[in-house]
Amino acid sequence: MFIFAHLGLTLGAAVLGSGVIGACRKDRSRAADTSFPQTDAGTRTSALSLDEWISRLHRFIDIRWLLIGAMLPDIIDKPLGRLFFENGRVFSHTLLLLLVILIAGIFLYRVKKGSWLLALAIGDFAHLVLDQMWLTPTTLFWPAYGFQFSPFAQRNWLAYWFNSLLENPAVYVPELWGLACLIGFIVWLWRRETLFSFLLRGKI
């Protein structure tokens, strides 16, 4: 996976998850409250509204940190791994780093109600899933299988990435879907006139 897939699919999955959770909660609330009109069209529309889904996600986390987390393993490992291990998936593609971020995020949230580390952990987890790291257990469960990272045989990285984008549907299909999600989110922010406030302050 490359940049658009990691960013766009992570964002899309988070928004979808936020919408499903919110809809389930509203359904339970309506079922518990017998005075609530079960066929209220306005409430039903709100539960299925993209605005509501994104706003709910935003209330829980800073979406910017989610996107940073979605790229964090590559931001760290691509330069570090190329220089020292001949492999672009090393320390930051392990469960160990994810657990460290997650535990620190839970602690921060419990102490100061800060959710930015949790958002980073969610993005990092999505990155490992999209990279299918379970196919490389020696890296995913490092250092359980030893402290060394196997070198990746590919030498011409630029040619490899370019050919994958052109020829491998497992690469270019997720990239196109991810790009579509990102463009949709940017257009949504632009129409609300919140693009710059989102980039600068995380506000939507």
C-alpha positions as CSV (number, residue, x, y, z in Angstrom):
1,M,0.0,0.0,0.0
2,F,1.1,3.5,-0.8
3,I,0.1,6.9,0.6
4,F,-3.4,7.4,-0.8
5,A,-4.6,3.9,0.2
6,H,-3.3,4.3,3.7
7,L,-4.7,7.8,4.2
8,G,-8.0,7.4,2.4
9,L,-9.0,3.9,3.4
10,T,-8.1,4.6,7.0
11,L,-10.2,7.7,7.0
12,G,-13.1,6.0,5.2
13,A,-13.1,3.1,7.6
14,A,-13.0,5.4,10.6
15,V,-15.9,7.5,9.3
16,L,-17.9,4.3,8.5
17,G,-17.2,2.8,11.9
18,S,-18.3,6.1,13.6
19,G,-21.5,6.1,11.6
20,V,-22.4,2.4,12.4
21,I,-21.7,2.9,16.1
22,G,-23.7,6.1,16.2
23,A,-26.6,4.5,14.4
24,C,-26.6,1.5,16.7
25,R,-26.6,3.7,19.8
26,K,-29.6,5.7,18.4
27,D,-31.5,2.5,17.7
28,R,-31.0,1.3,21.3
29,S,-32.1,4.7,22.6
30,R,-35.2,4.6,20.5
31,A,-36.0,1.1,21.6
32,A,-35.5,2.0,25.3
33,D,-37.7,5.1,25.0
34,T,-41.2,4.0,24.2
35,S,-42.3,7.7,23.9
36,F,-39.8,8.2,21.0
37,P,-41.5,8.0,17.6
38,Q,-40.0,4.9,15.9
39,T,-40.5,6.2,12.4
40,D,-39.1,9.7,12.9
41,A,-37.7,10.5,9.5
42,G,-35.5,13.4,10.8
43,T,-33.7,11.3,13.3
44,R,-33.3,8.4,10.9
45,T,-31.8,10.8,8.3
46,S,-29.5,12.2,11.0
47,A,-28.2,8.7,11.9
48,L,-27.4,8.1,8.2
49,S,-25.9,11.5,7.5
50,L,-22.3,11.8,6.4
51,D,-22.1,15.1,8.3
52,E,-23.2,13.3,11.5
53,W,-20.7,10.5,10.9
54,I,-17.7,12.7,10.4
55,S,-18.8,15.1,13.2
56,R,-19.1,12.1,15.6
57,L,-15.6,10.9,14.7
58,H,-14.3,14.4,15.2
59,R,-15.8,14.6,18.6
60,F,-13.8,11.6,19.7
61,I,-10.5,12.2,18.0
62,D,-8.5,14.8,16.1
63,I,-8.7,13.4,12.5
64,R,-5.3,14.9,11.7
65,W,-3.6,12.5,14.2
66,L,-5.5,9.6,12.7
67,L,-4.0,10.4,9.3
68,I,-0.5,10.9,10.7
69,G,-0.9,7.5,12.4
70,A,-1.9,6.0,9.1
71,M,1.4,7.0,7.7
72,L,3.6,6.8,10.8
73,P,5.2,3.4,10.1
74,D,6.3,4.4,6.7
75,I,7.4,7.9,7.9
76,I,9.8,6.2,10.3
77,D,10.7,2.9,8.6
78,K,11.2,3.9,5.0
79,P,14.3,6.1,5.6
80,L,15.5,4.1,8.6
81,G,15.0,0.7,7.1
82,R,16.6,1.7,3.7
83,L,19.7,3.1,5.4
84,F,20.4,0.3,7.9
85,F,18.3,-2.8,7.1
86,E,17.6,-2.9,3.4
87,N,14.0,-3.3,4.4
88,G,11.3,-0.6,4.6
89,R,9.3,-2.4,7.2
90,V,11.1,-2.6,10.5
91,F,10.5,-1.3,14.0
92,S,7.4,0.8,13.2
93,H,5.7,-2.1,11.5
94,T,5.7,-4.2,14.7
95,L,2.9,-4.8,17.2
96,L,5.4,-3.7,19.9
97,L,5.4,-0.1,18.8
98,L,1.6,-0.2,18.4
99,L,1.1,-1.5,21.9
100,V,3.5,1.2,23.3
101,I,1.5,3.9,21.6
102,L,-1.9,2.4,22.6
103,I,-0.9,2.0,26.3
104,A,0.4,5.6,26.4
105,G,-2.7,6.7,24.6
106,I,-5.0,5.1,27.2
107,F,-3.0,6.5,30.0
108,L,-3.1,10.0,28.5
109,Y,-6.8,9.8,28.0
110,R,-7.5,8.6,31.5
111,V,-5.3,11.3,33.1
112,K,-5.9,14.3,30.9
113,K,-8.7,13.2,28.5
114,G,-6.3,13.8,25.6
115,S,-7.2,11.5,22.6
116,W,-4.4,12.4,20.1
117,L,-2.3,9.3,21.0
118,L,-5.3,7.0,20.7
119,A,-6.0,8.5,17.2
120,L,-2.3,7.9,16.4
121,A,-2.7,4.2,17.6
122,I,-5.8,3.7,15.5
123,G,-4.1,5.0,12.4
124,D,-1.0,2.9,13.1
125,F,-3.2,-0.2,13.5
126,A,-4.9,0.5,10.2
127,H,-1.5,0.8,8.5
128,L,-0.5,-2.7,9.7
129,V,-3.8,-4.2,8.5
130,L,-3.5,-2.6,5.1
131,D,0.1,-3.8,4.8
132,Q,-1.1,-7.3,5.7
133,M,1.7,-7.6,8.2
134,W,0.4,-10.9,9.5
135,L,2.1,-12.3,6.3
136,T,5.4,-11.3,7.8
137,P,5.2,-12.6,11.4
138,T,8.9,-12.2,12.0
139,T,8.4,-8.4,11.6
140,L,4.9,-8.1,13.1
141,F,5.8,-10.0,16.3
142,W,9.4,-8.7,16.6
143,P,11.4,-9.5,18.6
144,A,9.7,-12.9,19.3
145,Y,11.5,-14.5,16.3
146,G,14.8,-12.7,16.8
147,F,16.2,-9.2,16.7
148,Q,17.2,-9.2,13.0
149,F,15.1,-7.9,10.1
150,S,15.4,-9.8,6.8
151,P,16.6,-7.7,3.9
152,F,14.1,-7.1,1.1
153,A,15.5,-8.3,-2.2
154,Q,14.2,-5.4,-4.3
155,R,16.9,-2.9,-5.1
156,N,15.3,-0.4,-7.6
157,W,12.6,1.0,-5.3
158,L,11.3,3.6,-7.6
159,A,10.8,1.2,-10.5
160,Y,9.2,-1.3,-8.2
161,W,6.7,1.3,-6.9
162,F,5.9,2.6,-10.4
163,N,5.4,-0.8,-11.9
164,S,3.2,-1.9,-9.0
165,L,1.0,1.2,-9.5
166,L,0.6,0.4,-13.2
167,E,0.4,-3.4,-13.2
168,N,-0.7,-4.7,-9.8
169,P,-4.5,-4.4,-9.1
170,A,-3.8,-5.2,-5.4
171,V,-1.9,-1.9,-5.3
172,Y,-3.6,0.5,-7.7
173,V,-7.2,-0.4,-6.8
174,P,-6.8,0.5,-3.1
175,E,-4.9,3.6,-4.1
176,L,-7.8,4.7,-6.3
177,W,-10.3,4.0,-3.6
178,G,-8.2,5.8,-1.0
179,L,-7.7,8.8,-3.4
180,A,-11.5,9.0,-3.9
181,C,-12.1,9.0,-0.1
182,L,-9.5,11.8,0.4
183,I,-10.9,13.9,-2.4
184,G,-14.4,13.4,-1.0
185,F,-13.3,14.5,2.5
186,I,-11.5,17.6,1.1
187,V,-14.5,18.6,-0.9
188,W,-16.7,18.1,2.2
189,L,-14.4,20.4,4.2
190,W,-14.3,23.0,1.4
191,R,-18.0,23.2,1.1
192,R,-18.3,23.7,4.8
193,E,-15.5,26.4,4.5
194,T,-13.5,24.6,7.2
195,L,-10.6,23.2,5.1
196,F,-8.0,25.6,6.5
197,S,-9.3,25.5,10.1
198,F,-9.1,21.7,9.9
199,L,-5.5,21.8,8.7
200,L,-4.4,24.4,11.2
201,R,-6.4,23.6,14.3
202,G,-8.2,20.3,13.6
203,K,-11.6,22.1,13.6
204,I,-14.4,21.1,11.2
